[in-house]
Amino acid sequence: MGKQERDAEKIVRVRRRLLEWYERSRRDLPWRRNRDPYAIWVAEIMLQQTRVAVVVERYRAFMARFPTLVSLALAPEQEVLAAWSGLGYYRRARMLHKTARLVADHCQGNLPQTAAELRLLPGIGAYTAAAVASIAHGERVAVVDGNVERVLCRMEGWKAGSRAGGGAQVRRKIEELAAELVCPERPGDSNQALMELGATLCSPRNPQCEKCPVAEDCKTQGEHQTAPQPKMVCREVAYALSVRSGRKAGQAHREVLLEQRPAEQTVMPGLWELPALIDAKVPEKELCLTVRHAIIQVNYYVRIRTVFEDDIDALTVTGGERRWVPLGEAGGMALTGLTRKVLTRLHLLAASPLDAIAVQEGDDVL
């Protein structure tokens, strides 16, 4: 038997085992319950650099508010950002909204069906285009994300993925193998099976090789050189919490002072947050909350200080537009994830599925 025949047999065997395992073991995720291209597109954008556990509830709430592409296109940007709040990387939400408007205006509200056409839309790269086209429309095109890359590099014994120094040559080999492994009859399931394997069993550290459906065809059995994780940078920041009594339509209520990040900001422009304190060293007796908050490779150690209305100007950094907002309305605004976390943990926002964030070790309410 020649090498080509052996390779062809291996491809067929790996395809079959992956699909059988996926049928038995796949997670029940809300975006897997239909083949609506819009729903799949929203999920894939949300899942970029965001853990599945975080996305699930946000996805449900987002789809309840914007059940169709046209409903998303017609919504104001601030409303879209409010629904996205807590997922981070807000440029994704802005591009999603921009693309929905473009499709609503020029494509009768229907996303293109092929990966090549999808890639022509703003904010949709090769990975997202292939995922939507294969899962929603059955196009035989491979999806290659970090999980797939790790699985295939381990399987073939390639020492490093393209992102860890292997370069364009390794990337081409990964893409070629991924394309071969796509089952012609079930391309969407094939792609999801490989991604699921990397997300659940073939993890970066401590892979569960004894449970892997393709372990017999894996050359490394998990012993694979991976890129070192970049070190986290630590920063200390502090914000003012200023709450006052107000009246609206004759009804008493409490208001919180929020500040909108200027449009020219490169990070989270247009979102609302608590005013920043001039001095991050808040005296212990004046703290009302300390919290850790991670963004990309930065660990923020955040101090929250209660500040009276009369002291706001003297103690805070002058920034964007400030507004006193009724607490009953604040939850529907486009808040930064940190602001939403702080207000929720201080029980100033209703803990709905969209807003609730569990207290983590190291967070202290004082």
N, C-alpha and C positions, 0 to 999 in steps of 0.2 A: 504494500500500500504506500503510495507516494505521500510527500509532505502536504501537498494541496488537498488531497482527500482527507488526511488526518485533520488538517485545519478546518475543513468544511464540516467534518463530523463534530469537532469540538464546538464550532459556532452553533450548530443545530442543537447540540446537547445543552450548552449553556443557556440558549434561548428558552428551551423547554423547561429546564429546571428553575430558571428565574421566574417564568410565568406561573408555574405550579406553586412555587413558594409565595409569590405575590397574591395569588388567589386565596391562599390559606392565611397569610399573615399581614396583609396590608391594613394600615390604620384606617378607621372610619372617620374620614375628614369631610367637612361639609362640601368642599368644592369637588369632591370625587363622586357626588351623588347625581350629577347630570353632566351633559356635554355641551352646556351653553358656553359659547366662545367668550362672551362678556364675563361670565362668572369665573371662568378659568383664567382669563387675562387679569382680572382684579386680584385673584389669589396669587398668581405668579409674581405680580409686582409687589404685593405685600410680603411675600416670602423671601424676597431678596434681602439678605443680611439680617433676617429677623427670625427668631425661633418659632417653630410651629405652635407651641403652647401659647405664645403671645398673640399670634395671628388669629387663632380660631374664633375667639369671642369678638375680636375687632371685625373680623370678616363678616360674621353673622349680623352684627349691628350695622355695618356699612351697607351690606346688601339689602337689609330691611329698609334702610333709608333711601338707597339708590338701586332699586331692583332691576333697572334696565340701563343700557348705555345712554339712551335719550334722557332719562331722568337725571343721570349724572351730568350730562352736557348742559342741561338747563339750570343746574344749581349754581348759586354764587360760590366763588372760590373759597370765601371764609367758611361757608358751611361745609364744604368738602374737607378743608383743613381741620375743622372741628371734629368731624367724624374720623379723621386720620390720627387725631391727637393721641400720643402714647406709642405710636409705631415708629416714630423717628424718621430720619431721612426724608424730610418733607418735600424735597424736590420730586420724589416719586409721585406724591399726590398731585402736585401741580402739573406734572407731565401727563399723568393719567387723565386729569380733567381737560387739559389742552387737547389731547388726542381724542377724547370722547367728543368734544365740540367739533373737531375737524371731521370725524367720521359721521357725526350727525348731520353736518352741513353738506358733505360731499359724497357720502356713501350710503345715503338713506338709513343711517343708523346701524349699518351692519359691518362688522369687521371683515376685512379680506380673509379668504379661506386658505391661502398658501403662505408658507413661511417667507418666500421671497417678497410677496406683496406686503405682508405684515411688517417686514423690516424697513419698509419705506416710511412707516409712520414714526413720528417723534416719540422717543422714550422706549421704543421696542427694539431690543438687540437680537442677536442670533439665538440666544438661549430662550428668551420669552417667545419669540416667533415660532421656534420649533416646538415648544411645549404646547402652545395654543393650536397650531396646525395639526400636530400629531394626535393630541388628545381629543380635540373637538371635531376634527374633520378627517382623521385617519390618514394623514399624509405620512408617507414613509420617509421621515427625516429624523436624524438623531438629536437628542437633547444632551448637551454636555455642560454640567455644572461642576462645582467643586467635589460633590459627592461621587459623581460618575467618574471624574478624573482619578480620584483616589482609588476607587474599586478597580478600574482598568489597569492602573499602574501597579497595584499589588498583584493583580491576576497575572500580568505579563512579566513582572519582575523589573519593571523600569524604575531606576533608582530614585528619580525625582519627577514630580509633575511639572508641567510647563511653567507654573507659577513659582516653583521652587528652584529654578535654575536650569530646567531642562530645555527651555526655549521652544522655538517654532518647530523644530524637528520632532520633539516629543509630542507637541500639541497636534501635529498632523497625524502621528501614529494613533493617538487617543481618538481623534475624530474618525479616522478610518475604521478602527475597531468598533467604536460605538455605532457607526453606520451599519456595519456587518451584523451587529447583534439585534438590530431592529427587526422584529418579526413582520413580514409583509402583511399578514392578516390582522395583526394586533399591534400596530406601531405605538399607539398611545400607552397601552399597558406595558409594552416592552420598556419604553422610556421611564415610566413611573416605577417599574420594578427595579431598575438599576439605581434610580435616585433613592428609592425606599431602602434598598440594601445599604447604600452608603450612609443614609441618615440613621439607621437603626442598629445594624450589626457591624458593618465595616467602618466603624468610627475612627477618628484620627488616632485616639489612644485606646488601648485595651479592646481591640476588635474581638467579637465573639465568633471566632472561626469554627468552633464546634457546632454552631447552629447555621452556618453559612450554606446555602444550597449549592454553591459552586466551588466549595473548598477543594474538591478533588482536582479541579482544573486551575487552581491558584498556585503560582510558582513560589509565592513568598509566605503563605499562611500567616499574613498579618505582619511579618517581619519586614517592614518597608520603611525606607528613609523618608521622613516628611520634613517639611520646612519648619524651623523653630517658630513658636508663637512670638510675635513682637511683644516687647515689654509694655506694660501699662504705665502711663504717666499719671501722676497724682497732682491734683490741684485743689486748692481751698477757695471756696466762694461763699458769699453770704447775701441774703435777701431780706427785705423788709416785709413784714406782714402787718398791714394796716387795715383794720376793720372798723366801720362806724355804723351808727344807726341812721336810717334814711326813711323816706316816705315816697310811695308811688301809688297814684290813684287813691290817695287817702289811707293806704295800708302801710303799717310800719314794717320795715324789713332791715336786714343787715346788708351792707355793701363792702366790697373789698376793692382796694386800689390796685389796678393793673396797668401795665405799660406795654405798648405795642412796639415790637422791634422794627426799626426803620426799614423801609423798602430796599435801601442800598446795602443792607447787611448781607454778607455772603452765606451766613448760617441762619436758617429759620426766619427769613424776612416776613414781616406781617403777622407773626404769631404774638400772642399775649403772654406776659409773664409778670412776676412780682418785681418791683423796683429793686435794683441792686444796691447794696450798702457800700458806702465808701470804704469802710474798714471791715475786712473779712474776719478779724479777730474779735469776735463777740464775747463779752464777759459771760462767764458761766451762768450767773444769776439772771441774765437777760435772755437766755436761750429759751425758745419754746419748742424747737424741733431740730434735730440733726439727722441727716440722711445721706446715704451714699447713692450716687447716680452715675452710671457708666454710659458714655457716648463714644462709640468706636474704640479707640485705644486709650481713652482718658477716664480715670476714676475721679469723679468730683466728690469732695467732702463738703457737704453743704450745711451751712448754719442758717437758721431762720430766727429772726428777732422781731418781736412785737414792737411796732413803732406807732406812737400816737400821731394823729393827723397833723398837729402843729409842728412836729419834729421832722416830718418827711423831707422837706427841702434841705434841711441841715445835715441829715444823715445818709442821704441816698445820692447816687450818681445821676446826673441829668442825662436823660436818654430820649426815647420817642414820646409819642402822645400818651398821656395818662388819662385814665377814666375810672370813676367810681362805678362799680358794676354790682347790681343786686346779686347776692349769692345764688339765688334761684335761676339766674340767667348765665352765670359764669360757666357752668358745665357744658352749655351748648356753644361756647366760643372756641375759637382756634387757639387753645392753650398749648404752651410747650409741655412736653411730657413731664418735665421736672415740676412745673407749676401745678399740673393736674395731680401729680403724685402727692405733693405737699398739702394741697387743699383737701384731698381725699383723706389723707392720714390724720389730718386735724379735724376731720368730720365737718368740714365746711362745704363739701360737695356731697350730693347723694351718691351712695355707693352702688351705682347701677352696674350691670355686666361690662359696660363700656369703660366705666371709670375705675372699677375696683382693682386695686393693686395690693397684693398681700405684703404685709410688713416683712422685711428681710432682716436677717441677722446683722446687727451693727447699726440698725436704725433705732433711734430713741425718741419717744415723745416725752417731753419734760413738762 
